[in-house]
Structure formats: C-alpha cells, structure tokens
Amino acid sequence: MIAVSILSIGIVVVLRSFLTTQEVLETAVNRLSAIRFLEEKMGELEEMAAENKEIIAEDSPRETKEEEVALGSRQAIFRTEIAPLEIAAEEETKKSPIDEVTLTLSWKEGNKDKDEVLVAYVERKK
C-alpha cells in the first residue's frame, strides 16, 4: 500500500513537470514569434525612411497607431509610436532628422498579460 502511494506521488510529479515544461516552451515560442514580427515591422519602417518616404508627418510631435494582429493562434495588439527626437539647433543643420520608433506587441497568455517591445532610432533622409 505504501509503495503504491509513493509510486503515484512520483507519477504525479513527473506529469506535472511535463505540463510545466510545455507551458514554458509555449511562452518561448510566443516570445520568439513576437520578436520576429517586431523586427520585420521595424525593417519595413527603416526601408521607408531610407527611401525618403515619410514615417511621420513633419510637424507632428508624436504619432501612435494601434491594430490587432494574429500572433500564431493568439490575437495580439500591435502598437507603433513614432516621435521625432529633439536635437540641439547647431547639430540639427548638420544631420538628418532622427525619429524614435517604439514597436510594442501585447497579448494574453492564460490569465497573464505579455508584451514585447522593440525601440530603434531611425534617420530620415533630407
């Protein structure tokens, strides 16, 4: 009887560790998918800036966009924030304008909110 109890406790512990491992792997896959998605979007914005396309209006102090996207089998909220950097007047004449681009991807995993953020500085061509 005691042997059966010890064996059942051992089996429960092993099964629980498998379930925990599965949850951790799912979280890692979601984070990797989010990072890949954010890097792709940042690359698109950098290409637009390199091709002299406006990523933010000249007179705009800050631009924010938000949209729903699919992250694997989950729905996520993708947020883009673009703000021009304030540069000292004497340096401004020498360099192209620079924008701070913040990309955020947020999703729910179980009852927890998860998010990944990617920030870069993008130079606009004059």
C-alpha positions in Angstrom: 0.0 0.0 0.0 2.8 2.4 0.9 4.6 1.5 -2.3 1.5 2.4 -4.4 1.3 5.8 -2.6 4.9 6.6 -3.3 4.6 5.5 -6.9 1.5 7.6 -7.5 3.1 10.7 -6.0 6.2 10.1 -8.2 4.0 9.8 -11.3 2.1 13.0 -10.4 5.3 14.9 -10.0 6.6 13.7 -13.4 3.4 14.6 -15.2 3.3 18.0 -13.5 6.9 18.7 -14.7 5.9 17.7 -18.3 3.0 20.2 -18.2 5.2 23.0 -16.8 7.7 22.3 -19.5 5.0 22.5 -22.1 3.9 25.9 -20.8 7.4 27.3 -20.8 8.0 26.1 -24.3 4.7 27.7 -25.5 5.8 31.0 -23.8 9.2 30.8 -25.6 7.6 30.2 -29.0 5.2 33.1 -28.5 8.0 35.5 -27.5 10.2 34.4 -30.4 7.2 34.9 -32.8 6.7 38.4 -31.3 10.3 39.4 -31.7 10.4 38.1 -35.3 7.2 40.1 -36.0 8.6 43.3 -34.4 11.9 43.0 -36.2 10.1 42.6 -39.6 8.0 45.7 -38.9 11.0 47.7 -37.8 12.8 46.7 -41.0 9.8 47.9 -43.1 9.9 51.3 -41.3 13.7 51.6 -41.8 13.3 50.9 -45.5 10.5 53.5 -45.8 12.8 56.1 -44.1 15.7 55.1 -46.4 13.6 55.6 -49.5 12.6 59.1 -48.4 9.1 58.1 -47.5 7.6 59.8 -44.5 7.1 57.6 -41.5 5.8 60.6 -39.5 4.4 63.9 -40.6 7.0 66.8 -40.4 5.0 68.9 -38.0 3.7 66.0 -35.9 5.0 65.8 -32.3 4.1 62.1 -31.9 2.3 59.5 -33.9 0.6 56.4 -32.4 -1.1 53.6 -34.3 -2.7 50.5 -32.8 -4.1 47.4 -34.6 -5.0 43.8 -33.9 -2.8 41.1 -35.4 -2.6 37.3 -35.2 0.4 36.0 -33.3 0.3 32.3 -34.1 -3.0 31.2 -32.8 -3.4 34.2 -30.5 -4.8 37.6 -31.1 -2.3 40.4 -30.2 -2.3 44.2 -30.2 0.4 45.8 -32.2 1.3 49.4 -31.3 3.6 51.8 -33.2 4.8 55.0 -31.6 7.0 57.4 -33.6 8.3 60.6 -32.1 10.9 63.0 -33.5 14.0 63.5 -31.3 14.8 66.9 -30.1 18.3 67.9 -31.4 20.2 71.0 -30.5 19.9 73.7 -33.1 23.6 73.7 -34.1 23.5 70.0 -34.6 20.2 70.0 -36.5 21.6 71.7 -39.5 24.4 69.1 -39.9 22.3 65.9 -39.6 19.1 64.4 -41.0 16.1 64.3 -38.6 16.0 61.3 -36.3 12.8 59.6 -35.1 12.5 57.3 -32.1 10.4 54.3 -33.1 8.8 52.1 -30.4 7.0 48.9 -31.5 5.0 47.0 -28.9 3.2 43.7 -29.3 0.9 42.7 -26.4 -1.1 39.5 -25.9 -2.7 37.4 -23.2 -1.2 34.1 -22.2 -3.6 32.3 -19.8 -4.5 35.0 -17.3 -1.3 36.9 -17.7 -0.6 39.9 -20.0 2.6 39.5 -22.0 4.3 42.0 -24.2 7.5 42.6 -26.2 8.9 46.0 -27.1 11.5 47.0 -29.7 12.9 50.5 -29.8 15.1 52.0 -32.5 16.3 55.3 -33.8 15.6 55.9 -37.5 17.2 58.6 -39.6 15.0 60.3 -42.1 16.7 61.3 -45.3 16.5 65.1 -46.1 
